[in-house]
Amino acid sequence: MPTRNNYLSTLKPDFKPKTYNLGKIPAYQYKGTLKEELKAGSLTAAKAIDVLEDMLTIREFEEMIVKLRTGAYESCKGYEYRGPTHVSIGQEATAVGCCAAMNYDDFITSTHRGHGDSLAKGCVAIRGMSEVELKARIPETKASKKKELMEEALEGHVYRAIAELFGKEDGYCKGRGGGMHIADFKAGHLGANAIVGGGVPIATGSAMSSRYFKTGKVTCCFAGDGAYANGVVLEALNWAAMGQFTDPTYTHNPYGLPIVYAVINNHYGFTGRIDGEVAGVSCVARRAAGFSDTNMHAEVVNGMDIMACMSAMRRAVEICRKGEGPVLLEFDTYRNYGHSLGDPRNEYRTKDEEAEWKSVDPIAQFEKQLLDCGCITPKKLADLKAKVADRNARMAAKAAWSKDPDPADVIKYMYTDTRVDTVPEAFATPKVVGEIPVIKRTEDGQLTYKDAIKEALIEEMLRDSRVVQWGEDIAEYGGAFKVTKGLTSAFGRDRVFNSPISEACICGTAVGASMTGLRPVVELMYMDFGLMASDQISNQAAKWHYMSGASIEVPLVYRASVGGGKGYGGQHSQTLESMFAHIPGLYVVYPATPADAKGMLKSAIRDNNPIMFVESQIMYNMKGVVPEGEHLVPLGKADIKREGSQVSIVTWGPMLFDALRAADMLAKEGVSAEVVDIRSLVPLDMETILASVRKTGRCVVTSHCVGIGSFTGEIASRIMAEAFDSLDAPVLRVGAKDGIAPQAYSLEDAFLPHDRDIVAAVKQLL
Ligand SMILES: Cc1ncc(C[n+]2csc(CCOP(=O)(O)OP(=O)(O)O)c2C)c(N)n1
């Protein structure tokens, strides 16, 4: 483990002329055949037939969708499928080749065109399961023999995948996700993603978990060629290749991320051509050269040849398990249909091109090889095809007429109510590798807000080894505001480390890491930068618990600090919690006192929901009494910070202190104001707010958010809807001006709300 001293950089200027070698990327090197693989023992005839069965299962599933659209699918006539139709016919070898070359408990992430990946992963997982695992998967089974159990589980797999596609309660995600978000965490499938590139940082985070826990598990990240133009994907490649993971001369743990970036290059984005149109590289694998001196062991593979796919993936997995990942494999393949079935393809490609690719169809080619080397007879091949078609048809009919989710449950699964009350033994005694920073209280027990946060971080790191932190400059430097100072030397670089300036990846890797066992607490240096990560926060972290039908939890904390009030201008001063509160699925909390900061952060780290934890930079040096040791403040519980009887001032964040000063000022004029600090925007403690308003009859809601779209409006409207009879006057709001935070002191002062504005509003009510 490097100490702080030997971690100090000793860079010298060196401008000697040199040339950087970008290396070579092998392409289409595989020349083997099934016969040779069988002879070499890398594959058995039985496994080869399983591989064919899985490809046929995908083809049948996708052709079902095509036929459903025209009413030609016989087994569920009359059933009207509504939903996306991104079929992957033509690409089956990539899905099956990759999954079949992995262990059954390795991980994948997938895409909007992910039925194939999902089916392949499930089939491979089921075939790898023990009898006990199979019985757990299909608890109602009457089968006892392994083969029967497996066949039943495979049938159940097809059923649950179709049921999810059809939006049924029996689906993998209880109909909450659908085909574009299908996931089966029990089979290592961490989710398909309808945001192009959205799953790539998640996969990267999953590989971080494997590295941290030393499980040896590999993650295969499926994404299309189109995705490799997206910022977050390029961020993820940089992240995975970071020297602090891979460079043995520099790092304490030179174990590269065990991840295979599987680029499924079907040559089109939606319609945009990667070849000669929307990219400037001759092969997508060249992207790898931009991020790693080893070119990430990139390779271009014939994605129409299942043997080539499997061989490449086997080698990639081996590299990863040796700790030499990441690996990037580009699979050259083709989608026979358009982007979706609504796309006729004729605007951008020719029938001749399609015919050329159909002539190298992966299934037809592999069937020929199986027949040629006598692995299967024509009769057995016909039987296998009939079995697959029949299974799909029966499962489709069963799914089509199975139970729809109950409309009363529309928001069921939004949040989890679980948290870590007891840390499992394996994680309960984390290693401490250096001195733990001393946090000093004043004689009367006070701490700064910043130290209160730091104390919470230290206590939770000591309590649970799964709590891991990353963010920009948070290691030796301690973060831009020094909140994490000293934590790297205390807990080690595996638990507190610097990230690149990649907010989307900071937030997205946390999602994948939390899905696979870590409990990340990551820092957004300024809340404004959260907008760079809004997809990962809002579409990924916030949504996965619901979209998976509660089959996965995403326990993570985004610590976001707000810069307003320091004269930092428009891009470093925004108070954006109202925006994030508008995203269902995310908790949003904002403590205003040191005691609440400590107690709420500890609760947040133990909670199993994704949480936006907002901190204000102007409060970092504010002092208050903070209980030592185990001090937990529940999330979603408001706090009456001052009792009063004539008006309620409902607030959160730094406006609490304006509200308290306003209450003092009003008291001098004989007005009794109650100050309610909501502390959590989501979940919101309406009960406490309503009880206060029912008592006082008047209410002002105030925060640092700009007026338009502020969460103050949400509170005001709910008070009016739920306590109208108790109100003697309308609810008023006090916020920042509807403008952009200016730098000039005079302007920022005019921009932000103050105690005097609250007093004026109260007087208006009275
Ligand atoms: C961030 C984002 N932008 C745009 C889209 C719309 N869209 C869906 S699929 C797609 C093309 C994706 O191309 P690629 O990654 O190559 O995958 P393919 O569809 O070819 O399998 C686009 C633009 C989206 N879903 N997400």
The ligand as an SDF file (V2000), in Angstrom:
LIG
                    3D

 26 27  0  0  0  0  0  0  0  0999 V2000
  -29.0480    8.1580  -25.3020 C   0  0  0  0  0  0  0  0  0  0  0  0
  -29.9410    7.6910  -26.4060 C   0  0  0  0  0  0  0  0  0  0  0  0
  -29.9480    8.3530  -27.5650 N   0  0  0  0  0  0  0  0  0  0  0  0
  -30.7410    7.9350  -28.5850 C   0  0  0  0  0  0  0  0  0  0  0  0
  -31.5480    6.8490  -28.4290 C   0  0  0  0  0  0  0  0  0  0  0  0
  -32.4620    6.3860  -29.5650 C   0  0  0  0  0  0  0  0  0  0  0  0
  -31.8720    5.1430  -30.1430 N   0  0  0  0  0  0  0  0  0  0  0  0
  -32.2710    3.9390  -29.7470 C   0  0  0  0  0  0  0  0  0  0  0  0
  -31.3690    2.7350  -30.4100 S   0  0  0  0  0  0  0  0  0  0  0  0
  -30.4280    3.7970  -31.2570 C   0  0  0  0  0  0  0  0  0  0  0  0
  -29.3060    3.2790  -32.1120 C   0  0  0  0  0  0  0  0  0  0  0  0
  -28.2920    2.5620  -31.3100 C   0  0  0  0  0  0  0  0  0  0  0  0
  -27.3000    2.0370  -32.1160 O   0  0  0  0  0  0  0  0  0  0  0  0
  -26.3210    0.9170  -31.6090 P   0  0  0  0  0  0  0  0  0  0  0  0
  -25.7630    1.2970  -30.3080 O   0  0  0  0  0  0  0  0  0  0  0  0
  -25.3530    0.6370  -32.6940 O   0  0  0  0  0  0  0  0  0  0  0  0
  -27.2530   -0.3440  -31.3580 O   0  0  0  0  0  0  0  0  0  0  0  0
  -28.1690   -1.1210  -32.4060 P   0  0  0  0  0  0  0  0  0  0  0  0
  -29.5140   -0.4570  -32.3980 O   0  0  0  0  0  0  0  0  0  0  0  0
  -27.5280   -1.0400  -33.7270 O   0  0  0  0  0  0  0  0  0  0  0  0
  -28.2560   -2.4860  -31.8860 O   0  0  0  0  0  0  0  0  0  0  0  0
  -30.8210    5.0980  -31.0220 C   0  0  0  0  0  0  0  0  0  0  0  0
  -30.1920    6.2870  -31.6130 C   0  0  0  0  0  0  0  0  0  0  0  0
  -31.5480    6.2190  -27.1750 C   0  0  0  0  0  0  0  0  0  0  0  0
  -32.3390    5.2000  -26.8950 N   0  0  0  0  0  0  0  0  0  0  0  0
  -30.7020    6.6270  -26.2020 N   0  0  0  0  0  0  0  0  0  0  0  0
  1  2  1  0
  2  3  1  0
  2 26  2  0
  3  4  2  0
  4  5  1  0
  5  6  1  0
  5 24  2  0
  6  7  1  0
  7  8  2  0
  7 22  1  0
  8  9  1  0
  9 10  1  0
 10 11  1  0
 10 22  2  0
 11 12  1  0
 12 13  1  0
 13 14  1  0
 14 15  2  0
 14 16  1  0
 14 17  1  0
 17 18  1  0
 18 19  2  0
 18 20  1  0
 18 21  1  0
 22 23  1  0
 24 25  1  0
 24 26  1  0
M  CHG  1   7   1
M  END
$$$$
